[in-house]
Amino acid sequence: MTSATVLGPAESDEGDAGRAELSRLIFDGTYEDVHADIRALLLDPAFDARDGLSLPEAGRLAYERSRFVHGRLERPLEILKNPRRLFALAEWPSLLDVSTFSLLMVHYNLCLGTVAEHGGDREDLKDHLEELDSLESFGPYMATELGYGNNVAALRTEAVYDRHTETFVINTPDPLAQKYMSYSGFQDVPKVAVVLARLKADGKDHGVYPFVVRISDAGGLCEGIRAAPCPEKPVQGLDNGLTWFDHVRVPRRNLLLGDMGEFTPEGAFKPGAGNQRKRFLKAMSRIQPGRLCVSSAAVGAGRASVYIALRYAARRLTNAPGRNDMPVIEYRSHQLSLFTQLAKVYAMTFLLNHAKRAYLRETGEISAELGVLIALTKALTTWEMTETVAVCRERCGAQGIFSANRIADYGSLLQGLVTAEGDNQVLLATTAGQLLARPAAETAGATRAERGPHGLLDVRLLVEILGERERSLHEEGRARMSDDSGRTYFEAWNSTMNSALAMARTRAVRVALEAFEAAVGEAHDPSVRAALRELALLYALTEVRRDAGWYLAQGALTADEVRALPDLLDEVCTRVLPYTSLLIDGFRLSPELLRAPIAADDYVSAFQSLTGGGK
C-alpha cells in the first residue's frame, strides 16, 4: 500500500463509520448541533481569498465578514447562553481569516459577555445590550495598558465619581495608562467598549471595575476620546490602537456593577463583599471562557495544519535510491515530524474537551481547581500548536510560505494566541505558584512506576512516569519555597520559578494524556481505537523523550530505555501510517473548505489555477 493510497479517498462503509466515530470523539458528540452550520458559513464566497489587499483593507474585510457571520447565526446573546457555540465560533472562522476570529471573540465574549454578565438584567442597560447584540456597534474590550501589560490589576485609567451629577469622569492620567491593542484604529466604525478603570469615589480608590463607554460613531471618535494606530502586524490588518481618555463623562448607569458594589440612597458608593482582588477577578470573569476560546482556535489551526501538510506529503513526489516518484511521506524522517504533530493535535483536542466539560459543569463562580485546569489548557494548547504549525510549514517546503496554503497565516494566529487572555509564561507561572501552595501534588506518580510486559510501549506506564516528574518537581519547589535561609519571598520564588514552570507543564501533559486515554476507551470502532492507541503512545513517548535526561538522572528511566526511545518512536510511526487518512478525515475539513492548493487531490493543477501558470 503506497502513501498516496493511504491518504486517498476512502469510500467504504467501514471507512465512513470510522470517520464518523472519530468526529464524535473530536467534537465531543456535538458536531451536528454545534459546529456544522458555523463550518458551512466558511464555504460561502464571503470567505474566498481577496488578492492584493493592503493590511488596512484586510482589516476592514474582517469587519465585513464578522457582520456576515453575525447575520447568519443566532444573536450573540443567545450564543453566550450556550458556551459550546461560542467555542465553536472561535474554532472555525480563524481557519480562513484570523482577523475575523479576533473581532468575533472580543465582541461576543469579552465586551458583550461582560455587559451581559454584570448588567444583563438591568432595564437601564437594554439599549447598550441591543446595540451590541444587533452589531449596530462593535464592542472593543479595553483592559491592557501600555505600561502594565499583563498586570491589569495595576492599571491606572481612572473613573472618578461625581456625586452631584451622578456621572463618572474617565481619564487617562499619563502615557503609561493608555489603553493598548484594543480596536480603535478605524475611527469611522461605530464602537461601544467595555473599559476597565479604577473606580474612585469620595476620595477613595475602590479598585478596578468595568464601564460601558462609547468610543466612536459613523462620524469618528467621540468627544474626549483620543486614539492612534499601533504599528502594522504580519497577516492581521486589524485596527489595534492606543486609546486614551480626556475627562470623558459617562452616566452612572454605565458602571457594570453586578454584585460588586452599590450606591446608597445618599449617593455614596459602597463596594461589594470581599477585597479588591476578589472584585477584580469578578470584573474580569470573561477571561476564563475566553481562554477556552483561544485554545479552540489554536487546536483548530493545528488540525488544519496537519491536514494540509499530510495531504501534500502523500502527493509530493521525491527521489529515493532506485526511485524517482516516491511520496515524501514514505521517509521515516517526514513521518516522525508530521505524525508527532498529529499526535499532539489529538492530545490537545482531548485536553480541551476535558476542560470544556469541566467549565460547563461549573454552576457558580470558577473554582480554583477549574481555574488551574483552564490556565494549563490555554498555555499548553497554544504552545504545542505553535510548534505544530511551525513544523508543518517547514515540512511543506516553499509551498508552506504562501498565505494561500494557510499554514503560514496560522503561525501569525498562534503568535497572537500565546499572548492573548494572559501571556503563557506569566499565566503558567501564576498557576505554578498556586499549585506549589498546595500541600501535595495530586499526581499519578505517587510511587515508582513498575514495568509491565510491554515496557515503554504501555501508555499507562508513561502516564505514571510523567506523574513521577510532576510529583518530584512539586516537592522540590515546596522545599525551596520553605527554605528558611533569610531570603525574601521574591528571592525564594525567583530561584524556584523555572522548575515550577516545568512542574506545571508536566501536569498539563499528564492531564492531556489521561484525557487521550479516556477517549481511546470511548472508541467503539476497532480501527479508530487502534489508531488512537498508537497516537496516544506516540504523544507519550515524545513527551518522555523531551526530558529523558531528567528521567535518567532520577532513575525513572534506565540508560537502555533512553537509548531505545528513537527506535520506539520510529516503530510507532510505521503503525500510524496506515491510519493516516482515517485520522485526518475525522477533522471535518476538506480542500474545498480550506481552499489551500496543496491540500487538493491534484495540487499541481490547483496551484497553477491560482497563479495562472502552466499549460
N, C-alpha and C positions, 0 to 999 in steps of 0.2 A: 504494500500500500504506500503510495507516494504522499508527500505532504500536501500536494495540490488536491489529492483525493480526500485527505483528512479534513482539509478546510473548504472543500467544495460543498455545494448544496446537498443536504440530506433530505430525501423525500419519503423515507419510510415512516410508517405509523409509529414504529418504535422510537425513531428519532424525534418525531413530533411530540411524543409523550415525554421524552426526556427533557426537551426544551421547555415544555410546559411545567414540568416538575422543578426545573432549575429556576424558572421565572417565579414560581410560587415561593421558593426559598429566598431568592434575591430581593423580591419586593414584599416579603413577609405576608403573602396571601392577599395583597391589596392592589395588584396591578390594574385589574379591570375597573374597580371602583374609584381608585385614587389617581392613577398615573395615566391611563390610556388616553383620555381626552386632552390632557396637557401635552403629551407626546404628539398627538395628532396635529396640534397647532403648529408644530415645527415644520410640517410638510407644506404649509401654506407658502405661496410666493412672497409673503411679507418677510420671510426669513431667508430668501435667496440672497446670494452674495451680491454686494454692490461694489463694483471695482472703482478704483481711483478716488475714493473719498478721502478728504483730509480728516485728521483726528476730530476736530470740532464737528464736521459733518457726520462722522460716525457716531459721535455722542448724541447729536440731535436725532439720528436714526434710532438710537436706543430708546429715546423718549417716545418716538412714533411706534416702535414695536411694543413698548410697555403698554401703551394705550390699546394696541391691537389685542394683546393678551387679556387685559382688563375687560375689554368689551365682549369677550367670548367665554368667559368663565363667570361663576357666581361672584357676587360682590366680595370685596376684601374682608368686610366684617364677618361674612359667612365662612370664608376661608380660615379666618382666625379661630373660629369655633371648632374647626377640625384640623388640628395641627398636622396630621398626615398630609393634608392637601398643601399646607404651607411648605412642608419639607419637600414634597414633590415639585412644587413650583420653584424651589431652589435648585432642584436636580436637573431639570430638562432644558430650560431656555439657555443656560450657560453653555450648552453644547454647540450652539450656533452663534451666540452673541453674549460675550462675557459681561458687557456693559448693561445689557437688558437685565440680566440676573441681578446685578448690583442695585439698579434702580428699584426693581420689584421688591427686593428684600428690605431695603431701607424704608421704602414707603409702607409696605404691608406690615412688616414685623416691628421695626424699631419705632417709626413715627406713629402710624395709626394704631399699632398694638399698644403703645404707651398711653395714648389718649383713651383708647377703649378700656384698658385695664384700670386706669386711675380716674376715669371720669365718664365711662360709658353709660352710667345710669343717671347722669345729670342732664336735666332738661336744658340748662343754660349752655351746654356744650354741643347740643344737637346740630347746630349749624356748622361747626367745625368738623364734626364727625361726618356729616353728609358731604361736605366739600371734599374731604379726603376719600371717603368711601366711593364717591362718584368719579374720582380722579379729575374733578374740576381743577384742583391744585395738586401738585406733587408735594410729598412730605419729606423734607430732609430731617436728619437727626443730628443735632449739634451738641456733642459732648466733648470730644477731644479738643484740647487747646495746644497752641504751637509750643508753648514752653513746658508742657507737662506730659505729653504723650499718653502712656498707659496709666499714669497717675491721675485718673479722672477725679478721685476724691479730693484732690488738692486744687481743683480748678478755681479760677479767680473771677470769672464773669459774675457780676453782681445783679441781684434783683432786690432793690430797696423798696420796702412798702411805705406808701404814703397814706396814712390812716384817714386824712382829711378828704382825699379824692377817691379812696378805695381803689387805687391803682398801684402797679409796680413799675419802677423805673429800672429798666435793664440797661446795663452799661458795661463796656469793656475798659477796665482801669489802666491797662498797659499793654504793650505789644505781645508780651508772653501769653496774655489771656485771649488772644484772637482765636476764634473757632477755626479748626484746621481740618481740611479734607472733605467737609460736608459740601453738598451740591449747591453752589451759589453763583457759579460762573456764567450760566446762561440767564441773564438778568431779565429777559422778557418772558420767561416761563413762570406762570403763577405758582407760588410755593407757600405753604404753611408749615412751619417747622416745629419740632419739639426741641427746645433749648434747655440744656442743663445749666442752672445758675445757682449761685449761693444766695439763699434767702436771708435777707436782713430786715428785721423789724424791731422798732423801739430800741435801736442801738445794739441789738444782739444778733450774732451770726448763728442761724439755726441749721446750717449745713446745706447740702445740695438737693434741689428739687427740680422737677420738670415743669416747663412753661410752654404754652402754645403761643407762637409769635409769627405774624405774617411777615414774610421776607420780601416777596415780590408779587406783582400782578403783571398783566399784559403790558403795562406802561413802563415797567422797570422796577428797580429796588424801591421799597417803601421808605418813608421819611425816617431818618436816623440809622438806616442800615447801610453799611459800607461793605464792599466785597472786592476781592481781586483774585484772578485765576491762579491756581497752582501751575507749576511747570508741566509740560506735556509728559504723559506716561506712554510706554510702548503699548500698542494694541488698544488700550482702553481710552476712548476720547471723551470720557465724561467730564462734566464741568466742576471738578473738585476745586475748592477755593479757600481763601482766607476770608473770614467774615467777622466783622466787629460791629458793636452797637454803641451809638452815641445818644445815651439817655432816651432810649425808646420806651414810651409809656404804654403799658398794656393793662386792661381791666383786671380786677382781682379774680374774675371767673377763669382767666387763662392759666391760673395756677392749678396744676393737676395734683390735687392733694391726696385723693384716695382716702386711706385711713392713716395717713402720715401726719395729720395735724388738723386744726380747725381754728376758726375765728370766734372769739367771744362776742356776745351782743354789744359790748362796748367797742369792738373793732380791734381788739388786741389779738395777736397771733399766738396760738398755743400749739407747740409741736406734739406729735403723737408719741405713743409709748416707745420705749427703747432709746438707745443712744443714736448719735448722728450716723454712725457706721451702719447700724441696722436700717435706718430710714433711707440711707443712700443706696443700699442693696435693693430695697424695695423700689426706689425710683428707677433703678437700672434693671428691673426684673426681666425685660425683654431680651437682655443679653443671653440668657440661658437658652431659650428656643432658638435665638439667633446663632448660637454656636452649633446647634444641630443642623440648622440651615446651611451653615458654612461647610460642615462635614458632608452634607448631602451633595452639595455642588462639587466638592473635592472628589468624592467617590465616583460621582457621575463622570467627571472628567477622566478619572483613572480608567474606568470601564471603557470609555470611548477610545482612549489612547491605546490600550492593549488590543481592542477590537480592530482598530485601523492597522496597527503595527503587525499583528499576526496575519491578517488577511493579505497584507502586502508581502510579508515574509514567505507566504505559501506560493506566491506568483512571481516573485522577483528571482530571476534565474542568475546563477553564478557558475563558475567553473570549479571543478574538483579533479583530482587525479583520475584520468580516463573519462571525464565527463565535461561537457560544456553547457549543460542545461539543467543543473541541479538547483531546485528551490533552496534559498538560503536557510530556510527553517530546518533543513537536514543537518546543518552544522550544530554540534553539541554546544558550542560557544553561544550561538544565537538562541538555542533552546534555553540554556541556563539563564541568559539575560531576560528573555521575554516570559518564560514560564514562572520565574521568580516573581516578576511583576504581576502576572496573572494571579498567582497565589496571594500576593499582598492585596490585590483588589478584592478578592473574595474574603480575605480575613477582615479587611476594613469594612466591607459590606455587612458582615455578620456582627462585628463590633457595633457599628452604627445602628443596626436593627435592634440590638440588645439595649442600647442607650435610649432609643426612641420609645421602646416598650416601657422602660422604666419611667421615662418622662410622662407618658400617657397614663401610667398608673397613679402618679402623684396627684392628689386631690387638693392640696393646700399649697403652702409655700414650699419652695425647693429645699429638700433636706440636705444636710451636709454630705451624706453619702451619695445622693444623686448629683450634687454639685461637683463632687470629685469625679464621678463617672463621666459626666458631660465634659468636664475640662480635659480629662485624659483622652476622651474620644476625639475632641476637637484637635488637640495637639498631635496625636498620633496619626489620625487620618490625613491631615493636611501635610504633615512632614512626609509620610510614606507616599502619598500620591504625588508630591513634588518630585520625589525620586523616580516614581513610576513614569511620569510624563517625560522627565529628562532622559531616562533610559530608552523609552520608546522613540523619542525624537532622534536620538543617536542611531538606533538600530534601523531607522528608515533612511539613513544617509542624507543626501542633499534634498530628497523629497520631504524630509521631515522639517525643513526650514520654512517651507511655503505655508502661509496662512490658509491657503485653500485646503490643505491637508489637515488642518485643525490643531495638530498636536502642539505646534509652537505657540499658538494662542492660548492653549490650556496652560502652558508654562507661565505665561503672564497672569492668568487667573489664579494659579496656585500661589504665586509670589504674593498676591494680594491677600489670599485666604489665610496664609500663615500669620499675617499680622492683624487680620480682621477679628473683631469681637474678643480682643485680648491677644497681644503678641505671644506666640507659643512659648518662647523662652521664659517670659515673665509669668505667663499662666501656669506653666508646668512647675516653676519654682514655687509659686504660691501654693499649688496643690501638694507639692512635695513637703512643704512646711506643715501643711495640715495633716498629712499622713504621719510625719515624724512626731507630731503632738500626741498621737495615739499610743497607748501602752504596748501594743503588739501588732504586728502585721498579720492581717487575715490572708495568708497565702496558702498555696497548695503545697509548699515545701516545708512543712513542719519538721519532717525528718529526712534523712538522706535517702534519695531516690534509689530504689532497688531495681537491678536489671532483670528483665524477663527474657524469654527465649528469643524475642525479636530485637533485643538491644536497642540501638538508637533509631530503629525503624518503628518504634512504638510511640505514637503521639502522646499517649498518657504519660510515659516516662519523660518526654521532653517538656511537658507542662510542669511536671514535678521539678525538673532541673531548673526551669525558669523560676519556679517558686522558691527554690533554694537561693538563687541570686537575689531575688526581691527581699526575702527574709533577712539574709546576711547584710545587705546594704542598709536595710531598715535598722537593724540592731547596731550596726556601725555608726549610723547617723545619730541615733539617740545617745549613744555613748559619747560621741564627740560633743553634742549639744549640752550634755550634763557634766562635762569635764570641768571641775571647779579649779581652774588654774589662774584665776584672776582676769580672764578675758572678758571683754564686753560681750553682750548678746550678739551684736553685729559681727564681731570678730569670730565668735563661735559659728555663727550661721555661714559666714563667708568661707570658712575653711571646710564646711560641710556641704556647701551648695552643689558642687559638681557631682559628688557621689549620690546626693539626694535626688538630683535630676535623673541620674541613671536608674535609681530605685523606682522613681515614678514611671519612667518609660517602660521598665521591665514589667511593672504591674499592668500597664496598659496592654502590653504584648500578651501577657498571660491571660488577661480577661478576653482579649480578641481570640486567642487560640481556644479557650474554653467555649466561646460562642461559636467558633468554627466547628468544634467537635459536636456541639449540640445540633447544629444544622446537619451534619453528616448523619446523626442519629434520626433526624426527622425525614430524611430522604427515603422514599418508598421504592423508587425505580432503581434496580440493581446497577445500571450503568452510571446513573447520577451519583449513587452512593460510592461507587468505586472511584469515580473521577474526583469527587470532593475529598475522599480519604487521601488520595495521592497529593492533592494540592495542600491539604492541611499539613501533611508530613513535610512537604517542600517548604512551606512557610516556617514551620517549627525548626527544621534543620538550618534554614537560613539564619534565623534569629540566634540559635545556639552558636553557630559558626561565627556570628558577628562579634561575640565576646568570648571566643574559645580560649584565649589566653587567660582570662579571669577564671573560667571554669577549670582549666588545667591547674592553675596556681592554687585554687581552693580544694582541689581533689574531687570536684564534681564530675570531671571527665578524666579519663586516662590518656596518656600520650598516644596510644594506639587508636583510641576513639577520635582524637583530634585529627590524627593523620588520615583517618578513614572518611572524614566529612566530605571532602571534594568528590570522592568516588560515589559516596552515597547520594549526593545531590545529582550527579550525572545519572545515576541509576534511576532515581525517581523521575527525572525529566523524560527518560525513554518511556516510562509508563504513562506519563501525562500526554505524550504526543498523540496517541490515537483518539483521545477525548477532546482535542483542542476545539474542533468545530462545535461540538455539543456545548462546551463550556462558554464560548463567546456568544453562541446563539441565544443563550438564556438571558442576555442583557437587553433584549428587545430593541436592538439597534439594527440599522440597515444602511447600505450605501446610499439609498435614496434619501434617507433621513439626514445623514451626516454630510452628504454632498462633498465628500472627500475623494478626489480622483483615485488615490492609491488604495482605497477600500473597495473599489469596483471590481467586478469579476474580470473585466478587461481593463486594467489600469492604464495601459498604453493608450488605448482609444479614448478613455476618459480624460487623460491628461492632454492629449492632442486636441480634443474638443474644447477644452478650457483655454488652451493657448492659441488655437487656430493654426497649429502646425501640422506636420505630417502630410502624407499623400492622399 
